Amino acid sequence: MESKDAIVKALELSGKPMKGGEIAEASGVDKKEVDKLIKKLVAEGKVDSPLRCYYALVK
């Protein structure tokens, strides 16, 4: 599974906004990689930030 997919799946399974560290732990992806990929997912419109430093899937 690609790192991006792992991040999306972790957010999907969580069902609530998560911090970068929580996403890293849940997805098994390194925190620095999560931070980098979250920015790409936000730019693609797949993820947003409902609260400062928290991320959730766009519904």
C-alpha positions in Angstrom: 0.0 0.0 0.0 1.2 3.4 -0.9 1.9 5.9 2.0 -0.8 8.2 0.7 -3.3 5.4 0.7 -2.3 4.4 4.2 -2.9 7.9 5.5 -6.3 8.1 3.8 -7.3 4.7 5.2 -6.1 5.7 8.8 -8.3 8.9 8.6 -11.2 6.9 7.2 -11.1 4.3 10.0 -10.7 7.0 12.6 -13.8 8.8 11.7 -12.6 12.0 13.5 -9.9 14.6 12.9 -6.4 13.5 13.8 -3.0 15.1 14.5 0.0 14.3 12.3 1.5 12.1 15.0 -1.7 10.1 15.4 -1.9 9.6 11.7 1.7 8.4 11.6 1.1 5.9 14.4 -2.2 4.6 12.9 -0.8 4.4 9.3 2.7 3.1 10.1 4.1 5.9 7.9 7.0 8.1 9.3 5.8 11.4 10.8 8.0 13.5 8.4 6.5 11.6 5.5 3.0 12.1 6.9 3.5 15.9 7.2 4.7 16.0 3.5 1.9 13.9 2.2 -0.8 15.7 4.2 0.2 18.9 2.4 -0.3 17.2 -0.9 -3.6 15.7 0.1 -4.8 19.1 1.2 -3.8 20.6 -2.1 -5.6 17.9 -3.9 -8.8 18.6 -1.9 -8.9 15.1 -0.3 -8.1 16.3 3.2 -8.8 19.5 5.1 -7.9 20.9 8.5 -11.1 21.5 10.6 -9.0 22.5 13.6 -5.5 23.8 13.8 -3.0 20.9 13.5 -5.8 18.4 13.0 -6.7 16.7 9.7 -9.8 14.9 8.4 -11.1 13.6 5.1 -13.2 15.9 2.9 -16.7 14.4 2.8 
